[in-house]
Amino acid sequence: MVGPKTILGYICYSIFFLPVFITLFFVGFYKGLLMAPFITLIVAFGDCLVIAGLFPLHFFWSIFCILRTKKFGPYMKCLLLLIFPIPLGLWTGLGVIGSTMMGLVVGFGWPFMETFRAISKEGVPIHIRITKCFTEGLSSSLRGACTIVSDYKDFSFYSFFSVVDELLKSKGEEPIELKVVQIPGCILAAVLGILVNMPVISIITVYKAPILLLKGWYRLIQDLIGREGPFLETMCVPFAGVWILLWPIAVILATILGIISSFGFGCYAAVVAYQEGSTRRGLLYVVAAASVFDEYTNDLLYLREGSCFPRPSYREHGSSSSLLPVNSLREQHEVIHSEEPLIGPPNVRMKTLQTVVIWDGFIKACEEIGKELLRDGAIGIADLDAWKESKNKIVNIGIPAYAFLECFFCSIKNGSSGFLLRDNIEITSVNRPEGRVFDWLYEPMSIMKEQIRSLNLEEREELYFYKYCLYSGDTSRIESWQNGGVPPQDEIRRAQLEGIGRRLQGFCLTLSRLPTSRRRFFEVVKAIEEEVKNSGGLGSSGDDIESGYKDFV
């Protein structure tokens, strides 16, 4: 929806906007009330059915993995068996409550927002827009509810086994054993941490609540004036205005969460005492915890760095800021990209990429790369069928790692300070989506890219790197595909290359555990299979690949 350009246009726009908005508001409100019970029933009943059906499997398979793993010693296994029902019970309870809340939000919010989105579509006749205001969001919300249940089922089943099965794969490592002698000191540190840190951190939280309130209002009003953030689209302005009014409620909830987190900060003293093997260092953490929390909140509120509280070193080796891994990643990222401007011009900031655009582009790249690998004989239909049965990781790790590696090499060769995607979209620190979640994804990618750049790989080494990432280091599969890739002759250089490859595969494994990942990777498989049908059975030409896979299995 294009806004007015003249003063008279603004006056007319203001006169007609309010009655139109009120009418659309009531239409959307009625649609939300109509669909909310059905959507809530679908999401809540479906998710609860998944929880109830998988609960025995989660329970017994967790016990089996804890008993069979070689990662933990006997005493540590006993402790895990005693406490693991707690997270399992929390998962069940939060799943039921969260599913009900999700159903209410989607059931009411989806039809409500679609009402305003329908009237805002450009290039559509006005009578069609008005008709769609009454119909949009009804059937799509039902499909969305079914998709939510399907994603939750995939997350509860495949992601759970992906995490738990890692315990069975751990071999050749020194078992993590519970140090029974240190337990009394850990208990003492935890008790003192709770008694000291809960009141201190609660006071810090309450003290900074007004700052959060004013900072939040300032940022929201700034976004309203500059039409950024939640005010980017015209139809979202009224709802974002409501967000300004409801911001005090968000501050109250954040304050409550901060007070609750003080219990965790206090209990962490036991972890420090156990890891360092010293009750004294656990007590030093009790003194330093207030400073850690103070600095962390200063970072979130963009206040002055540092803290007025004492911060003794409670770690024998390394930094005492291990509670804040995001900050350490940020420091590495700032060193890598110190030449980039921290704040871009307004026309650049207005072009901030949407996360969904990047995710869709990544899935599209995986589809195209999968088709190319199929034509080159690098993968076969047997690989796709095996992935569906969870017998290999070509689709969810191999192809995404290949796509990331292609993006890294393309960005390096074109001198991009960020990442150049296949569709010529460039992601930089200026136009990338904001938020801590994207920080956890963007910054490790930046570090891996710079590590690859520093190796100055030759073309044949790059081709070997592609094979290594695609096949997850499986020697038989790497040798079966002759793409001209040759590993580095220097053993140290080869170890560095393969170490980066393993980190990239671990990064892709983390992505594959996200709730929507399996559904999107099924889209990749369907696109590759469609390529086989259109090309007249191209996948059958890769007999060597299929036989190599059978040998691998």
N, C-alpha and C positions, 0 to 999 in steps of 0.2 A: 504494500500500500504506500503510494507516494504522497508525502505531505505537501501542504500549501507552500507557495513561494513568495506571496505578497502579503502585505498587511491586511488587505481586504479578504484575501484567501484565508488568513488565520482567523479572522472574525467569523466568517461563514463556517469555517471548519469547527470552530468552538461551539457555534450555535447548534449545528446539526450533530456534532459528535456525541454529546451527552444523551439525547434520546435514543440514538442508534445504539450506543453502547449499552444502555439500560435494557433495551429490547433484546439485544443479543445475549446479554447477561442472563436474563430470565429464560430465554430459549435454551442456552447451554446448561443452566442450573436444572431445568426440568429434564433435559436429556441425561444429565449426571445422576439425578435422583432415580430416573427410570432404569438406567443400566447398572448402577452401583450394586444392587443386591445380586444380580445375576453374575457379574464379574467377580464379586467377592466370593460367591459360592463356588465358582469354577476354580479360582486361584487357591482359596483356602482349602477346599475339599481335595483338589488335586495334589497340592503340596503336602497336606497332612497324610494323604494316602501314600505318597512317596516316602515320607518320614516313617510311617508305621510299617510299610512293607520292607524298607531297608534297615530298620533298627536292629533286628536280630542278626542280619548279615554284618552290619557295622560292629556290633558288639563282639560277636564270636571271631570275626576275622581280625579285629584289632588285638584280641587276646592271643590269637594264633601267631600274628606277626611279632608281637612283643616277646613271646616265648621262643620263637625260632630265630630271631635276629641275632647276629653276632656283633652288633654295634654296641650293645649294652651288656654289662656284667650281671651276675646273679642278684646282687643287692639292688641295683638300679632297676632291674626288671620287676622285682617285688614292689618297689616304690611306684613304678608306672602302673602296675596292675591295681594298686590301691587307689590311685588318684584318677585313672583314665575315665571312670564313670562320671566324674564331675564335668569335663568338657563335653562328653557325649550327652549328658542330661541338659547342659546349657544349649547345645546344638538343637536338641529336640524342642525345648521350650521356646527358644528364640525363633526357631523355624515356624512353629505354629503361630506365635504372635506376629512375627514379621510377615507371614503369608496373608494373614487377615488384614493387616494394615496396608500391605501392597495391593490387595484386592480392592480395598476402599479407595485408595489413591488413584489407581488405574481406572476403576469403574466410574468414578466421578470425574476425575481430572481429564481423562482422554476425550470423552464426548464434549466436555466443556471447552477444552482448548481447540478441538476441531471445528467448533462453531465459529470461532474468531478466525481460524486459519482459512476456512472456506470463503469467508467474506473478503479476505485479504489477497486472494489469488488475482494476479494481474493477467490481462489478456483473455479473461472469461466474461461473457455477457452477464449483466447484472441479474437477469432473471434466473440464470443457472446458479449464480452465487447464492441467491436467496433460497433457492430450492435445496442446495447442498447444506445450507445452514441447519436445516431440519433433518438431514439424512446422514451427513458425514459423522463419523465416530461411533456409529452403532454397530455395524458388522465388523468394522476394523478393530474395535475394542474387544469383541469376542475372539477374533483371531489372535489378537495380542495376548489375551488371557491364556489361551491354549499354548502360545509360544513361551510364555513365562513358566508354565508348568513343565513344558518339555525341557527348557533350559535348566530348570531346577533339578529335574530328574537326571540330566546329563552331569550336572555339577555334583550331585550327591552320589552318583554311581562311579562314573569314570574318573572324575577329579579325586574322589576319595581313594580309590584303588591306586591311582597314580602316585599319590603321596605316601600311602601306607606301604605299598610294595617296595618303595625305596629302602625300607628297613630290611627286607629280605635280600636285597641286592648288595648290601654293604659287606664286603669281604676284604680280608687282608689289612684291616684297620685295627688299631689297638682298642679294645672294648672300653666304653665309658663306664666306669664303676663308681658306685656311690661310696663316698668316703665317710664311713659311719662315725669315725672319731670326731669329725668336724660338725656333726649335726647339732650338738649342744651349743657350740659357738654361733652357728647359723641361726638357731632359734633365738638366742640372746640378741643378735644383731637385728633380727626382724622385729622383735618386741620393742626394742629401743627405737628402731626406725619408725614404727607405727606411732609410738608415743610422742616422738619429737616432730616428725615430718607432717603428720596429719594436721595439727593446728597451724604450723608455720606455712605450709603450702595453701591451706584454706584461707589464711589471712592474705597471702599474696594474690590468690584468685579473686577474692572479694575486692581487694584494693585496685586491681586492674580491670574489674568489670566496667566501671564508668569509662575508662579509656577505650575499651572494646566497643562500648555503645557509641561514643562520639566518633571514633575512627570509622566504624561501620557506616554510620549515617553520612559522614563526610564522603566516603568512597561511593556510596550508592547515589548520593546527590550529584557527585562529580560524573558518574556514569550516566545519570539522567540528562545532565547538560550536554555531555559529549556524545550521547547515544552509543554507549559501549556496554559491554557485559550483558546483564539481563534486559537492557533497554535497546538492544541492537535492532530488533524488529518492532515495527509500529504497533502490532497487535499485542505485544508483550508489555507495553508501557503501563497500562492500567494495573496489571497484575504485579509488575515490578514496583509500582507505587504502593500497592498493598504490602509488599515485602518491606518497604521503608517503615510503614506503620507497625508491622509485626516484628521489626528488628529487636525491640526490647525483650520480647519473648525468647528469641534466639539467644540473646545475651544471658538471660536467666538460665536457660538450659545449658549453655556453655559453662556457666559458673558452677552449676550443680555437677556437671561432668568433671570439672577441674577439682572440685572438692572430693569427689569419689576417687579420682585418680591418685590422690594423696595416699590412699591405702596401698596402691600398687607401688608407689615410690618407696614407701616405708618397707614393704616386703622385699623389695629388690636388694636391700642390704644383705639379706640371707644369701642371695645369688652371688653377690660380690664376695662375701666371706667364703663361700664354697669354692668359687672359681680361683680366688687368690690363695686359698689354703691358709687364711689368716683371719681370726676374729677381729684383730686390730684394724685391718683394712676395711672390714665391714662396718666398724664403728666410724672410720674416717669417711666412708660414704654417707653415713647418717648425717654428718656435719656438712658434707658437700651437696647433698640432695637438693637443699633449698636453692643453692646457687645454680645447679643444673636446671631446675624448673624455672627459675627466674630468667635465666638466659634464653631458654626455649620460648617462653611467652614473649620476651622482648623481641625475639626473631619473628614470631608470628604477627606481632603488632607493629613491626618496623620501628622499634624504639632503639635507644642507645645500646650499643653492645656492652657486654659485661654485666656484672652484678655487684651489689654492695655486700652480699653475703660471703663468708669465707668459703674457699674451695680447695681444701687440701687434696693432694694426689692420693687416690685410693687404689690405683693400679700400679703394680710393680713395673710392668713394661707397657709401653704404648700410652695413648692419650686417655685421659679420664672421662672423655665425652662419648663413651661407647653407647650411651643411651640415645644418642642423636646421630644415627648413621646417615640421615639425609643431609645433615650439614657437611659431613666429610665429603660426600659425593658432590655437594654443591661447590665446595672449595676446589675439588679437582676440575669440575666443569668450568668454573670461573677462570682457572689457570689456562685451560685449553682454549676457551673462547674469549679471552680478555680483549681481543681486538674487535669484538662485536659491540655495537652500541647497546647500552642497557635499556634505553627508551627510544623507540623508533618514532618517526614523524607520524602525525595523526592519520595520514592516508595509508600508512603501513599498518598501524595498529588496528585500523578498521577492517583490515583484511585478515584478521586472526583466523587461522584454520580451525574448523570444527573437528572434534575428535572422531565423529562418525565418518567424516570425509576421509580422514587418514586411515581409519580401520577398513572402510570399504575399498580404498585404493590398495591397501595391503592384501586384502582377500583377492581382489582382481589381479594383482601381480602374481599371487600364488597360482591362480587359475592359468594365466598365460605361461608361467614357467613350467607348470605341470604338463601342459600340452607340448611345450618345446622338448621337455625331457622325455616324454613319451615318443615323440617323433625321432629323437636322437637314440632311442633304445636304452636310455638310462634307467627307466622304470617300465614296468609292465602292468597289465591288468591284475596279475597275481599280487602285486604290491598293494593295490587299492583294495582288493578283496581281503587281504591279510590285515590291513589297517582297520577295516570294518569289524573284524573279529578280535581287534586289539593284539595282534601277533607281531606287528612291527610299527615303527614310528616314522615312516617315510612321509606321510601326509602332514602330521601335526608338528614334526620337528625338522625332518630333512628338507622338505620344500620351503617352509618358512625361513630356515637358516640359509638356504640358497638365495632366497629373495633378499634377506638382509645383507648378505655378502655382496650381491650384485649392487645393491644400493650403496654400500660402503665404497666399493671400487669406483662406481660411477661418480659419486660425490668427490672422492679424492682426485680423480683424473680431471674433473671439470673445475676443480678449485673451489668447491662449495664449502662455506663455513658451517653448513648444516647437513641436511640429507636431501638428495635429489631423487625423487620417486620416478617410477616408470612413466607416469603421465605428465612428466615435466613440472610437477609441483614441488617446490622447494620448502622444506621445513627448517626454520632457523630459530634461534633463541628469541627473536623478535615476534614472529608470527605464529609460534607454536601455541597450542592450547595451554591455559594456565591451570594450576592445581598441583597438589602434592602427588597425586596418583600418576600424572603424566611426568612429573619429575623423576619418579622411580623408574620410568621406562626410558625417558629421553637421555638422562645423564649417563647410565651404563652404556647405552648405544654410542654416545659421544666418546667415552673412554675407549671402547673397543675399536672405534674407527681410528682414533689417534694411534693406538697400538699397532694397528695394521699399517697405517701410513708410515710409522717409524721403521717398519721392516723393509720397505722398498722392494717388494716382491717382483720377481720376473714373471713374464707371462705364463710360462709353464708351471711356475710355483702357484700362481693364482688359480690355474686350472686344477691343480692338485688340491688346493684349498677348497674349491667347489666340491670336488668328489668327497673329500674328508667330511665336510659338513653335511652333505646330502645323505651319506650312508652311515653317519654317526660313528665314523672311525672303523667300520667293519672292513677288514683287510680283503676278504674274498670279493665283496661287492666293489671295492675300490679298484681292484685289479681287473675285474670283469668288464668295466667300462673304460674303453680306450679313447679318452678325449684329448690326449696330448699332455696331460698333467704329469709332472715329475716332482717328487718331494725334494726339498732342499738337501744338498749333500752334507752340509754342516749339521751335526746332531743337535747342537744347542739351538740353532735357528729353526730346525724342524720341531724341536720340543716347544719353542715359543709359539710357533704357528699352530700346532695342534692344541696347545693350552688355550689359545684364543678361541679355537674352534669348539673346544669343550665348554668354554664359558658361553659362547653363542648358542650352543645346543641347550644348555641349562636355561638360558634366557627364553628360548622358544618353548621349552618345556613349561616354564612358568606361565607364558601366554596361553598355552594349550589348556591350562587348568581353569581359565576364566569361564564364567557361566555360559557365555554365548559362543565360545570357541568351537565346540564340537559341531554345533549346528552350521556354523559358517564353513568349517572344513568339509562337512558333507556337501556343501554347495561346490567346493573345489573339486571333490571327487566326481560329482554329477557332471560338472563341466568337462572334466577330462574324459569321462565315459562317453559323453555326447560327442566329443572329438573323435573317439574311436569309431562310433557308429557312422558319423558323417564321412570318415575317411575309409570306410569299408573294411573294418577289422585291422586297423593299423597295429593295435596292441599285440596281435598274434605274431608279428615279425620278431619280437624280442624273445625268442626261445632261450637264448643264452642267459638273458637276465632272469627269466622265470626259473630256469634250472639252477642258476646261482642262488636265487632266493630259497629254493627247496633245500639246497645244501646248507644254507645259512640256518634254516629252521631245524 
